[in-house]
C-alpha cells in the first residue's frame, strides 16, 4: 500500500512538473506568434501532446497550434485540433478574446474547405466577440477574411466593404504593413468591379508604400495588377514597363496576364513562353477562364485553329461554371446580410450595456458618497445621543428601583385583595348553600332567611352594592366586565349582571336566588350568552368563555 501511495505521488509530481514546463513553452510561443510565427510554430510542434495532462493546457495548446498554423500560411481544413479547444471552452466562462479565436479559426477551416456559408457564420460570430473585446487587431483579421469569402464568391461589392472595414481597423493600430495589405485588397475589389480609376489609385498608393517598406512581394503584386489594367486599356508601353520592372525585381514574379504584352506586340514566341509560366501560377477558376480566353487569341494568331477550338470549348465550360458560382453565391450574400444585422444588433446591445454600466457605476458612486455622508452624520448624532443617555443612566436606574419597589408593594396588595374577595365570595356561597339546603328551627330559618334574603336583595337591586361587586370582579379578573361592555355593547344590563355573578364565582343555585329565577333558566341563559360570545369576532372571546 505504501508503495502504491509513493508511486502515485511521484507520478503526480512528475505530471505537475511536465505541465509547468509545457505552460512555459506555450507562453513563449504566444509571445513569438506575431513577431516570429515560424519560431512559435516550431516550439509548438516540438511539444508532445501525450505529455499534456490537464484539459485546460490541452485546450490552450490546440488553440495556439491552430493560430500558429494560420500565421504560417498552412491552410488546415480539418477541425480535429480546434475542436479540442471548442469543447473545453464551450461550457466555461472565458474571455471574449478566446471566443473570438475559436470562432475565427473555425471559420478559417471552413474557408479552406470551400464551405463559405459555414465560414461566414463563424466569421460573423467572431466579429461579435472582437467588438466586445475592443480588439482592432482581431477586427482587422476577421474583416479581411470576410472580404476574401466575398471575393471568392465574386461578390466584389461585399468584399470592398469589408476590406475597407479592415483598413479602418489596421489604421487604428497604426500598422503600415497591415494597412498596405488592406489597400491592395481594396484596389483588387475595385479592379474586379471594373472601376479602373479607383483601382489604379489604390494600387499606386500600395506600390508607393511597398517601395518604402522594401516589400518585394507587395511591389510585384501591385505592378502585376497595374499591368493587367494597362493591358486591358491598351496602354502597352506602361504595361511593358510594369513587366520589365517585375522582371528586374523578381524574374519569376510575372502574373498570368503579362504575356499578353508580348502577344499584342506580335511576339508570339515570347507570349507562348510566358503563357506556360503563367499557367503554373493559376490559382482559381477565374484564372483558368482567363487563360483559356487568351489561349484562343494566341492559337488563332499562330494559325492553330484546332487548338483554338479546344480553347473555345474550355472557355465556354469555365464561363458556365463561373456563372453558376455567381448565382450560388446569392445564398451566402443573404446569409451574410442576416448575420451582419445580428452583429449590428449585438453591437447596439453592447453599446447600450456599456452606457448602462456607466450609468449604474455613476449611481453606485453617488449612492456610496451619500451613504458615507449620511452614516457619518448619523454616527455623530448617535454619539451625542449616547452621551445624553449616559447622563440619564443614574436617574433611570433610580427610577427603576423605585418602580420595582412600588410594583412589589402593589403586587402584595393585589394578592391580599384577591384572597379577601375570594374568601368573601366563598363565605357567601357557603352561607347560601346552608340556607338553601339545611333545615333549622323555624326561628333560625327565619333569621337566616331574612339575613340572606336582605343580602341577596341588596346585591340584586342596590346600585351601590352592584357597583362594588362589579369593581371587585374587575379587580380579580383583569377588568373583565369593562371589556364585556366595550366589546358587546348590545348585551342587556340583565345579561351583564348575570355574567358579573358568574365571574364572581356564584353557583347557579345562588344566582337563581339573587335574580329570583329558576336554576334551569340560569343555566339556559348562561349557555346562550356563552354561545353568543363564542360566535362573535371578539379577540378575547376565549378569555371570556374560560372565566365562565
N, C-alpha and C positions, 0 to 999 in steps of 0.2 A: 504493500500500500504506500509506504514511504517512497519507494522507487517511482511509482506512478505519479505521485504528487511532485516529486523533484523533476521528473521528465516534463510534466505539464508546465511547471514554472519556467523551465529552460526554453521550451517552445514558445511560451508566451513572451518571454523577454526577447527572444530572437525575432519573433514576429513584430514586436513593438519597434525594435531597432531597425528592422528591414523597412517598415512603413515610414519611419522617421527619415531614413536615407532617401526613400522614393519621394517623399514630400519635398525634401530639399532639392532633388533633381528636377521635379516638376516646377518648383518655384524658380529655379534657374532658367528652365526652358521658357517659362512665362515671360521673364524679363527680356529674353533674347528674341521673342517671337516677332516683334515689329522691326527691330534693327538688324537681326541676323536670323531670318527664318530657317535657313538651311542648317545652321548650328542648333537651333531649337529642335528641328526635326530629328537630327542625329541623336541628340540626348534622349528624346522620347523613344526612338526606335531601339536604343540600347537598353531600355527598361524591360525586364522580363515580366509580362503581365501575371504570370503564375506566382510571382513574389508578392503581389498586391493582395493583402488580406482584408482590408477594410473596404466596405462598399463605397464610402464617401471618396476614398482615394482612387478607387477604380473608376468612379464616375468622373472625377476631375481629370484622370488620365485619358479617358475616352474623349472628353470634350476638348482637351488641349491637343490631343493627337489629330482630331478632325480639323481643328483650326490650323495646325502646322501643315497638314497636307494641302489645305486650301491656299495657304500663303505661299507654298512652294509649287503652285500650279499643278498639283496632282488631282485630276478630276475624278474623284471617287463617286461611284453610283450605287454603292452597297451601304445600307443603313445599319449594318450589324454593329458598327462601332458607336455611332451617335445614339443608337437605341439604348445602350447601357446607361449613358448619361440621362436620357429622357426618362427611363424607368425609375431612376433614383430620384431625380428632382421633381418628377410629376406630382407626387403627393406630399411634397415638403415645401415649407416656406423658404424661398430663396430670393435673391436679388433680381431686379428687372434685367440686369446685365446678363446673368446666367440664362434667364428665359430667352433673351434675345439670341444669344449664341446658339442655343439648342435649336430654335426655330430657323435661324439663318442657315446653319449647316444642314438641317433637313432640307431646306429649300435648295441649297447647292446640290445635294444628292439627287433630288428630283429634276433639277435643271440639267445636270449632267446626263441623266437618263432620258432626256427629252420629254418628260412629263410636266409640261409647262403649267397646267392647271394646278396641280398639287404644289409645284414650286411657287406659283403666285400666292397660293393660300398661306404657305409658311412664311414667305417674304413679308406679306402684309401683316401677319401676326407679329413677326419680328420688328416691323416698323413701329407697331404699337408699343412694344417694350422699349425700343430705342428712344421714343419720345418720352416715355415715363422715366427712363434713366437719365434723360437730358445729356445724351452722348452724341455729339456731332460726328464722331468717327464712325459709330455704328450706323447712323443715318446715311452717311456718305456711302458706306458699303452696301447697305440694302437698296438704296435708291439706284446705285449703279447696276446691281443685279436685276432689279425690276426693269430697268431700261434695256438690259440685254435680252430679257424674256420678251419684251415687246418688240425688240428689233428682230429676234429670231422668228417671231410670228408675223413680221412685216407690218406691224402696227407702229409706223415711224412717228406719228404724232404723239402716241403714248410714250414712246422711247424718248423723244425730245423733252417731254415734260419731266420725266424722272431724271434724265441726265442734267437738266437744269437744277432740279432739286439737289442732286448730288453735288453739283458745283457750289451751290449755296452752303451746303454742309462743310465742304472742304475749305471754302473761303473763310468760314468762321474759325477753322483750325489754323488758318494761315500756312497751309502746307502746299508749296509751289508744285511739287511733283503730282500730288493728287489733283490739284486744281487744273494742271495742264492736261492730265488724262481725261478729266471731265470735259475740258474744252474740245479735245479731239473727238470725244463721243458726241458732243453737240454738233460739231461740224459733220460727222458721219450721218447723223439724223437729218440734217438739212440737205446733205447731198442725196440721200435716199428719197427725200421728198421732192427732189428736183429744184430746190431753191439754191442755185449755184452761187448767187451773190453772197448769201449768208454763209454758205459752205466755205467759199474762198476766204471770207473774212475770218472765220474761226480757225480754219486750217493755218492761215498766216499767223494768227496770234499764237497758236500752239507751236508752230515752227520756230517762231522767234524765241519763245520761252525755252524750247528744247535745245536750241543752239546755246543759250545762256547756261543751261544746266548740263550741256555736253552729253545729252541723252541721244545716242545714235539711233536706237530703236524708234524713238518718237520722231526723230528727224526723217527717217526713212518712211515711216507711216504717213507723215504729213506731205512729203514730196510725192509719194506714190499716189495719194488721193488727189492732190492738186494736179498731178499729171493726168489722171483719169478725166478730170473736169476739162482740162485744156484739150485733150484729145477729142472729147465729145463736142466741144465748142469749135473744133477745127483750128485751134491755135497751136499748130505743130511746133513752131520754134520754142515756145515756152515749154511744151510737153517734152521736146527733145532735151532742153536744158535741164528739166527736172530729172530725166532719165540719167543723163550724164552725171548729175550731182549725186544721184543714188549710187551709180557705179563707182564714183570717187569715194563715197563714204563707206559703202559695203557692196562689193560686186555681186553678192548673192541676194541683195535686198529688193530686186525688181518685183513688182506685183504682176498679177496675171494679165493686166491690160497694156503694159508698156510696149509689148511687141507691135501693137498697132501703129506706133510711131514709125517703125521701120517699114511696115507693110504699106502705110499711106505714102511713104517716100519711095515706093516701088523697090524696096529692098526685101524681096520675098525670102531669100535665104536667111537673112538676119531675123526676119519676122518669124519664120518657122523655128529657128533656133530658140528664140526667147519664148515662143509659144510652148515648146516642150518643157522649158524650165517652169513656165507659169502653170502648166498642167499639174505639176507636182505640188504646187502651192495652193491648189483649190481646197477650200475649207467647207463649203456647203453647196446646196443645190443651186443657189443663185450664181455662184462662181461657175458651176458646171454648165448652166444655161448660157452664161456669157461666153464661155469658152466654145460651146457648140456654135453659137452665132458667129463668133469671129473665125471659127474654123471654116464656116461656109464661105466667108469672104476670101480667106487665103487659098482655099482649094479652088474656088472659081477663078481667082487670079492666076493660079498655076495651071488651069485647064483640066483639073481632075474633077470632072462632072459627077462620076460615080461616088467619089468620096464626099463631094459637096452634097449629093442627095442623102447620103447616110447622115451627114451632119444636120441636114434639114430635119430629117425624121427624129433625130435625137433631140434637136432643139424644140420641136413641137411637143414631144413627150415631156421634156423638162418644164416647158411653159405650162402645160396642163397640170403638172404636179404643183408648180408654184401657185397656180390659180386655186387649186384645191386647198392649199395651205392658207391662202388669204381668206377663203370662205370659212375654213375651220377655226381660224383664229378669232372669229367674232365671239365665240363662246368664251374664250379667255378674256376678251375685252370686256364682255358683260360681267363676268365674274370679278374681273379686276375692278370694275366700277362699283360693284356691290361691296367688295372688301374695302375699297377706298372710302366709301360712305361710312362703313363701320369704323374705319380708322379715324375719320374726321369726327365722328360722334364720340369715339373713345377719347380723342384729343380734347374735345369740348368738355367732356366729363372730367378729364384730368385737370383742365384749366379751372373749371368750376370748383373741383375738390381742392385745388391749391388756394383759390380765393377763400373758400370756406375755411380751410385750415388757418389762413392768415387771420380771418375774422375771429375764429374761435380762439386762436392764440392771443389776439388782442383783448378779447373779452376776458379770457382767463387771467391775463396780466392785470387788467383793470379790477377784476373781482379780487384778485390776490392783494393788490395795493389797498383796496377798500377794506378788505377783511383785516389786513395788518393794522391799518389805522383804527378801524372800529375796535378791534380787540385790545389795542394799546390803550385807547381811551377807556374802554370798559375795565381794563385791569386797574387803571388809575382810580376810577370810581369805586371799584371793588376794594381797593386798598384803603380808600377814605372811609368806606362803609365798615370795613373790618376794624379800623381804628375807632370809629364811633361805637361799634358793637363791643369792643373790648372795654371801653369806658363804662358801658352799661352792664357789664357782666356781673359785677358785685351786687348792684341793685337788683338785677334779675334773680340772682341766687338768693338774696334776702327775701324777695317777694315769693320765690318758690317755696322757701322754708315756711313762711307764714301761711301760704295757701295749703301746704301739706298738713300743717297743724290744724288749720280750720277744717279741712276735709276730714281729718281724723276725728275731731270733735263732732262734726256733723254726722259722720257715719255711725259713731257711737250713739248719738241721739236718735238717729233713724232706726237703729236696731232696737233700742229701748221702746220707741213708739210702736214699731211693728209688733213687738212682743206684747205690749199693753193692749193694743187694739185687738189682736188675735185672742188674747185671754178674755177680753170683754165679750167678744163675739161668741167665744166658746161657752162662757158663762151663760149668756143669754140663750144660746142654743140648748144647753143642759136644762135651764130653768123652764124653757118652753116645752121640752120633752117631758119633764116631770109634770108639768101642768097638764100636758096632753095625755100622758099615759098612766100616771099613778092615781090611785084612789086614796083619798084622805077623808078626814071628818068633814062634815058639811061646812062647819065654821072655817076650817083650814082651807078647804077648797074655795070658799067664798073669798077669803082674804087673798090667797094666792091668785085666784082668778081675777080679783079686782086689780091687784098689783100688776100682774102680767098684762091684763087687758088694757089698763091705763098706759102701760109702757108701749104696747104694740099700737094702741090707738094714737098715742103721741107720735110714735115712729112713722105711722102711715099718714097722719093728717097735719102734723105740726111742721110748717115750712122750715123753722129754725132747726128742728131735730133732723129733718130730712137733709138739710144742707150740711149739718155737721156730719151725718152719716156719709154723705157723698164725698166730703173732704177727706174723711178717714179712708174711704175706699180708694180715692185717687192717690193718697199718700202711700198706701200699701201696694197698689197695683199700677204704678207709673202713669198716673193721670188717665186711667182707662175710660172714665166717664166723660172727661173733656174731649178725648179723642173720638168717642162714640158720637157725641153731639155734633162734632165737626164733620165726621165722615158719613154720618147717617142723619142728615137734617130732617128726613121725612118720618123718623121714628116718633111715635106719640109719647107724651110725658109719662103715661102709664107704662109703656114699654121700657123707657129709661129707668123708671122706678123699679120695675121688675128686675132688670139687669143689674141695677145697683144692689138689690137684695141678694141676687145670685152671687155677684162678685164679692159681697160681704161675707159669704160663706154660709148663709142661712139655708136650711133644708127646705124641701118642698112643703113639708107639713107646716113649718113655721111661717113660710111665706104665705101659705093659704090662710093662716090666722091673721097675718098682718093686713093683707089686702081683702080679706073677707071673701075668699073664693075657694072652690073645692081644690083638692090636691090634683085631681086629674086635669082640671083646667090649667093649673100651674104648669104641669108637665107639657101639655099641648102648646101653651103659649111659648114656653121655653124652646120647644122643638121648632116652632115656626120662626122664632127670632134667630135661632141657630142656622136654619136653612137660608133665611134671607141674607144673613151675614156671609155664609159660605158662597152664595150665588153672586155676591157683589164683586166690584172691581177694586175693593179696598186693599191697599198694600199690607195692612196689618190684620187682615181677617183671621189668619191663623192664630195670632195673639189673642184676639177676642174670643175665638172658639175654645182655645186651650184653657182660658181662665174660667170658662163656663162649666 
